[in-house]
Amino acid sequence: MRQFVCPGCGAANRVPEDRDPALARCGRCKAEVFSGAPLDVDAEALARHLAGTKGAPVLVDVWAPWCGPCRAMAPQFAAAAQRVGAGARFLKLNADESPGLCAQYAVQGVPALLLFLEGRLIARKAGLMSADQIVDWVSLAAAKAAV
Ligand SMILES: [Zn+2]
């Protein structure tokens, strides 16, 4: 059973195995559960996604507006999100707005990618990554989730 959080209203939506989550609509507000684009989250929304996403990884791009490499990675991250589709939830967290979370997850610099499975941090990468590298990395974690 996979479960994803609606970007619109924050409701957790269970998706049966025989349904494609990429096509799912929220049972509460009818928004698309996956738009194909990364979602901007604050600390509260991140917590909701970590608690409410089951059976698929959550990948968080920790970035900052003043950071050149972060801006360079943004289109790579977006391209990876489009390719992975509903295989993982792609989120973007502004480090400047969530210093508490950065401390909690020991983020030393940006860009940083944090990979969560079933609410737990399982891997991290620091620095610029290409869309191909991001897709490969997340696919490994997704394969673990499917076991
Ligand atoms: Zn909704």
Boltz pocket constraint, residues with backbone or C-beta under 6 A from the ligand:
constraints:
  - pocket:
      binder: B
      contacts: [[A, 6], [A, 7], [A, 8], [A, 9], [A, 10], [A, 11], [A, 26], [A, 27], [A, 28], [A, 29], [A, 30], [A, 31]]
      max_distance: 6.0
